[in-house]
Amino acid sequence: MYKKYVDSLIENKELPGAVLHVSRKKQTLCHQAFGSFIGTDEQEYPITKNTLFDIASLTKVMATLPASLLLLGKGELDFEKQVQYYLPAFKHAEVKVADLLSHRSGLPPDLPYVARDGQRDVMAVIYQTELQQTPGKMVAYSDLGMILLGKILEKITDIPLDVFTREHIFTPWGVHNTGFNLPEKLKALSASTEKVGGRFVQGEVHDEKAFHLGGVSGSAGLFSTAEDVAGFATHFLYPEEQDVIPPELMRLATSHKQSNRGLGFEVWNGEGDPLSCGGSWPIGSFGHTGFTGTSVWVEPQKELVVVFLTNAVHYGRSTNIRTIRKTLHTMIYSSI
């Protein structure tokens, strides 16, 4: 049923294409590619199971979160320290590292729009950005906090975030088709996102802030496949079966903290509007979404992992992806 639904989305041009990966108890129930996209060369290409997607804000939980937990476990990162301790140029002394991961920093969600071909020192602007609320009190999703966290990780390790995550997270976890700044030979294997300046963006990050940061940021920039995202999520479903990060820290990240948030992840607490996994998923389900049209959701009770990667912004930024996600995940859950 849910495969026919995705087919209908492609046919009705609500989405250009997608890859859906559903697994339960480590058994793959569905791994299917749908649709196509127009490349930078204006040619049409089919989406395959191995197509790379710009996963946008899934970067926050696939790169920045595990790197933070790794350094926390080693005692090299202190969640209770002020951001200023690591980044003295940041103007707000009251914001703690933990506030960045739980989206309680008080920072706004985004920066004013600057086009890809514009010039901007993203970090200088973030360091001086005013808070919108008192830190540590309310959850308000912010790209800026995760960008700051990415810079803190680089400061501690003295290693670029893309290199550190590849060597210390992705490689040991067996997530081999995931990374920042795709090499030229792989760009053609990635699903293009939006048309900008007369050409589709393909193999380069869609998010302008991440683009201005050189393609590597704590908030966006990562490319991955559906199979890799599923593999990553499986480690958070079974944290005792990996030895990169202390399992108790991984469980902490997927435990509800406030307003349907854990650390990095969204965590359904049963209060407020249903999350993008839909209203049928039980309390304790966790996941994340990305602006380009990507998502990952985990339901621990049934040991269910659902990855849905699309390049919805291929048709422009006004997409119906939020409704699509809820409908699709409700269909999947009812079929289990």
N, C-alpha and C positions, 0 to 999 in steps of 0.2 A: 504493500500500500504506500509506504513512504517513498519507495523508489519511483513509483508512478507520480507522486506529488512533485518530486524534484524534476522529473521529465516535463511535467506540465509547466513548471517555473521557467525552464529553458525555452519551451515551445512558445510561451506567452511573453518571452523576452523580459521577464522580471529579473532573471540572472543570465549571464552569458554562458557560464559553465560552473562546475563544482566537482569536488571529490568528497565522497562520504565514506567514513570509516567507523564501523560499529563493532565493538568487541564486548564480550561478557566472559568473565572468569578466564581471561587471556585467550579466549577463542574468538577468532574473527568471524562475525556474522555477516558483515557486508563490507566490501571494499570496492567501490565502483566510481568510475569517472563519468561525467556528463558534460555535454556541450563543447564549446570552442571559444576562441578569442581571436582578435585581430592583433597581430604583432606590430612592432615598430615599422616593419617593412610593408605594412598594409595588407599582408597576406593572412589568410585564415588558417588557424592551427587547432587541431583537436586537443582537448584536455585529456590527459592520461593519468593513471594512478601515480605516476612518478613526477607529475608536473609540480614545479616549485611555486609556492605562493608567497607573496608579501603578507606575512601574518600580522603586521601592524602591532596592536597592543598586546597580542599574545606574547610579544617580546618581554613584557613586564613579568610574566610568570614563568616563561621558559628560559630566560637569561638572567635578568636582574634579581628575581626572587631566589633561585637556587644558589647563585653566586653569593648573595647576602647571607643566606643560611649557612653556606660552607664556611665563610669567614667568621660568622658568629660562633659556629661550633669550634673553630680553632682559637677563639679568643682574640681575633685580630680586628673584629668589628664589634662595637658596643652600641646596642640599640638605644640605650638610655643617654648616650652622649648627645650634646648639641651638634647640629649640622655644622655650625661654625667651628667646632673643634677640628673637623676635617677640611672644611672649605671656609677659611676665614673671610673671604670676600662676600659671603652670603650675609645679608644685612639683618636677619631676624634671629636674635640670640635665643629666643624661647622655643624654636622648633627643634624637636629631637629626631634622631634617625628613625625610631619606631613610627613616628608620625608620617614619614614618607611612605613606608610600606603599607600602612593601614589607611592611607588617604585621609589623614586628619591633620595635615600640615597647615591648613588655612589658605594655601596657595590657590589661585584660580585654576580652572581646568586646563587652560590653554593660553597661548600668547596671541596678540593681534596677528591677523593673517599677513604673511609676507610671501609672495610668489617664489617658486623654485629658483627663478633666475634673479631674484633680489639678493641683496647683501645684508647679512645680519650676524652679529656676534650673540648667538643664542644664550650662552652662559652669562655674559655680561648683563643681558636683559633680565634673565631669571634671578640673578643675584640681587637685583634692585627692584624686583616686582613686589608690590605691596600685597599684604595678606588681606583676604576677604573675611576672615573670621578668626577667632582665638584658636591657636594650635591645641591639639589634643582633645578637643571637645566633640566636634561634629565630623562625620564622614562626608567628604566632597571630593569626588574623583578628580585627580590632577595628573596630567602628563608631566608637569613641571617637577613635582616631587620625585617621580621615578627617574627623570633625567638627572636630577641632583644626586640621587642614590647611585646611579651609574658612574658619575664622576667621583663619588666617595670611594667606590670599589677600585677605580683606577688609581686613586691617590694612595690607598692602602697597599695595593699589590705592586704598584709601579709597572703595571702591564695593561695595555689597551683592553677594553671590555670584550672585544671580539676575540682576541687571542686567549684571554683568560677563560672565557666560557667554552671555547672550543677545546682547550687542553684539559680543563678541570671539571667540566660538566658534560658536554656533548660526547666527547670521545669515550670517557669511562662509562657513560650511560648507554653507549651504542646508538647514539642519535647522530648518524654520519652524514645526513643530507640536510643539515641545518647550519646556518651561519649568516653572518653579515656580509655586505659588499660582495655579491656574487662575482666570481671570475668571469671573464668575457665568454669563455666556452659554455658556461652554464646559463647565461642570461637568456638565450634563446629557448631554454627549457622552462622558463618561468612564465606564468600567466600575466599578461600585461594588465595594468590597472586603468588609470584614467587618461583620457586624451588631454594633453597640455601643449599649448602652442602648436597645434596642428598635427601632433604625433602622439601615439600611445606610449606611456611610460612602461618600459619592460626591463626587468632585471635591475632596476634602481628603486630605492625606497620611495613610496608614495608620500609619506608624511613630510611636510616641508621642514619642520624643525630638525628631524633626523637627517634630512638631506643636507641642511646647512651645517650640521655637525659632522659631515663627512660620511654619512651612512651608518654610523654607529652611535646608538643612544640607549639609555636605560629604559626608554619608553617605547621605541619602535625601531625598525630597521632589519629585523630578522626575517630570513626566508626559510621555508621548510616544506616538507611533504606531509600529507595526511598520515601516512604510516609513522613518520618520525614524531609527529605531535601526539599520536596515540601511544607510542612507546614512551615518550616523556611522561604523559599522564599516568601511565601504568605504574611508574616509579612512585608517584604520589598516592596511588591506590594501595600499593604494597611497599611502603617505605622500608620495611625490615629486610627486603630482598636486595637492597643496594647498600654499598658501603662508602658512598661519597659524602653524604650528609647524615648527621645523627637522625635516626628515624623520629625521635620525639620532636625535633624542630620541624620536620616536614608535616607531622600531625598538627603541630601548633599553627602552621600556615593555613591549614585547611579547616581549622576550628573557628566557629563564629566568634567574632570580637564585638562588632557593633554595626548596626544598620546593614545587615546582609554582607558584611565584609569580614575576611580573615586577614592574613598577611599576604598582600598581593592578590589573592583569589577573591572572587565573589563566593559567598557561602550562604545558601538559602536557609533562612531562619523561620520561614513561615509567616513573616510579618510584612505588610505593605504589598505593593504590586508584585506578581510573580516575576522571577528573573527570566532571562532569555531561554532557559531550558523549559519554560512553560509551567503551568500550575499543577500538573500531575506528578512532577518529580518531588520526592519527599525531602523533608528537612534534613540538612546535612549534605545535600548535593553541592558540589563546588565546581567552579569553572571560570572561564573568562572569554571575552569577545574582542574582536579587532575591527576597526573602522572599515577596512577594505572589504569585509564580509566573512571574516573567519571566526571560528569558535571552537572551544573544547569544553565538554561537560563530563563530570564523573559522578556516578551514583554509587556510594560505597556499599549499600545494603545488597544490591543485586550485582555488585562488582561490574558495573556497566561503564564503558567509556565511549563517548560519541564525539567524533571530530567532523566538523563540516567546514571545508575550506572553499571559499568562492572569491571571485574578483568582482563583486557586485558593483563596485564603483566604475567598472568598465563602461557602464551606461550613464555615468554621472553620479554625483554625490547624494541625490535625492532618491534613496532606495527604500524598498519595503522590507529590508532585511530583518528588522526587529520582529515584525509580525511573522515573517517566514520562519525564523528560528523557533519561536514558540510553537507554531503549528507543527513543524517537522519533529521537534523533540517530543512533543506530546504524542504524535503518531508512533514514533519509535518506542517510547516507553510502554504504550498500550499494546505493542506487538510482542513484548518480551514475556 
